[in-house]
Amino acid sequence: MTSKADDDVIDNTSLESLPIVHLGSCCCATKSTSSSTEEGMEAYDEGQLPAKRSGDRKRIGILGTGDYARAMSKRLLFSGYDVILGSRSPAARQRALYDNCLCGVQMMSLDDCISQCDVLVAAIHMENFKTTLAPRAEILSDKIVIDVSNRTNRYSAVSNAEFLQSLIPASVVVKAFNSVSAYAMEDQTTVRNNRVFVCSNDPTAIERVMDLARDLGFGPCDMGGLKAARNLEASILKVFPGWKIPLLFAFGVFNLWAVYCAFMYFVERTAYRWDQIFLKVLNKPLSMTAITVLTLTYLPGSVAGIVQLYRGTKYRRFPRWLNAWLVSRRQLGLIALALVMVHALASAMMLSPTYYSSWYHQPSVVIPANVTEQMTIKLQPAWMVWKGELACLFGLAALLLLSLVGVASLPSVSASLNWAEWRLIQSIIGIMALFLAVAHVVAMGAPGWAKGGWTKTFRSITFLSGFLPAVTVLLRMILALPPLSLRLKKIRRGWERDSAKPQTLSTAASLESKVCRSSRKMNLETSSSRPGFPVYTAVNVNADGEECCGSCQNSGAETVLPTRDCACYDV
């Protein structure tokens, strides 16, 4: 996304002497363009500001007259704000901005706009900060300046907002609206990019800009200090973040299955003709990749549950590889859905006795040997056997459920779901879809497994592609059993095993004579006795042995001890 700044390069020319132009009379629908322009020029000649509207509406100044400035001014007007546009050439811009939607906007010079408003939007490019805003640092003093620009270099060490703050140190710079395009800012009929990230070193300014974002119909998010602008600006330059690794992984899985299919059907034996590669043969590694990627979407949840059960706590971080795997589940699921849909479409195109002969009855005619007269035998069209119908049933059901999960992954849909609904669709229905996908594979491969023996079964593509999904479904079923599911639920609600739980005050009281009334270092029999954890020690510095209370903390495990005026050490 490019920077949403003023299209004009503003120079160092002093604009203090330029008069004020009011656009309020330029949009009367009953008047011609020429007459309206004349009225606007009359306001320019008079140099008078229009009377402030009733109700003392809030006033916002926008420095710049480019696409983003015009879009934001319209949205501000429709939200009940008085808008002042600042330009180096008010008269020329008044003619260019003659628009019915800008009725009521005032056009001034930059200096007049700055003097009239406490909150200003810098809708200009970063390259023009030094020539446009730096010379006006004095009159910008104590003003809130909202930077909406974006840099072109993702790896820049300093953000545009920080650079602007260095040029106008007496002002309060706020980074906001840089993730909202000019089109989305102007379009009020649909909800798009409804989040606005706000950061600044002044909490009061953050609150004011967040209120402004709410008035414009956006959902503001407080991102903290102005250094957060580095991430806000860099995120705009990322193309589909989070998709690179899942896409490369899916492509690698597809290549592995494609090589195996080529070996099985062209190297070891010739099962297909070369002209069947493009659809019939290619559909096999495509389907195998789809079910594999779908499996890897739900497998990390089971792995994470096993890790938490083993550790007995949720407060220890997952390994880095597992955390990255968990974060990529949404992308893997959507990739799997796309592959499943392509596989279903390709299979529907080939659904005939010619391509799937084992799915259909094969009618045959037996002519007795003693029949010498001419006979006409009409063969009925073949129909599906149980294998074909069952495979189609499971496949269509899996596709239906996966489509539901995919639709629920859309931001506009997921935002309307509560936690129970979202978990039902993403977890339970998703696992049901995986189970049906396994049933689809078993229905296709089971007849061949029964005839081919163990060796042929283990090498078949149906067995190899269905093994890991079956294990994943089995793990999820095991973790759903009451003993494990209840323990896992307690862990995820903050419970820890006895060796990791904090000591109670009653237990700590029994150590009072051992700790608080001792003048030497004592090892405490607490959670520190766990292997791999340092031993907690306390040194009593209270000579008269009065009761004391405090706490020692290490590696996230807190031990409550009567240790006021005591120091804790690791030995």
Secondary structure, 3 states (H helix, E strand, C coil): CCCCCECCCCCCCCCCCCCCEECCCCCCCCCCHHHHHHHHHHHHHHCCCCCCCCCCCCEEEEECCCHHHHHHHHHHHHCCCEEEEEECCHHHHHHHCCCHHHCCCEEEEHHHHHHHCCEEEECECHHHHHHHCHHHCCCCCCCEEEECCCCCCCCCCCCHHHHHHHHCCCCEEEECCCCCCHHHHHCCCCCCCCEEEEEECCHHHHHHHHHHHHHCCCEEEECCCHHHHHHHHHHHCCCCCCCHHHHHHHHHHHHHHHHHHHHHHHHCCCCCCHHHHHHHHCHHHHHHHHHHHHHHHHHHHHHHHHHHHHHCCCCCCCCHHHHHHHHCHHHHHHHHHHHHHHHHHHHHHCCCCCCCHHHECCCCCCCCCCCCCCCCCCCCCCCECHHHHHHHHHHHHHHHHHHHHHHHCCHHHHCCCCHHHHHHHHHHHHHHHHHHHHHHHHHHHHHHHHHHHHHHHHHCHHHHHHHHHHHHHHHHHHHCCHHHHHHHHHHHCCCCCHHHCCCCHHHHHHCHHHHCCCCCCEECCCHHHCCCCCCEEEEECCCCCCCCCEEEEECCEEEEECCCCEEEEEC
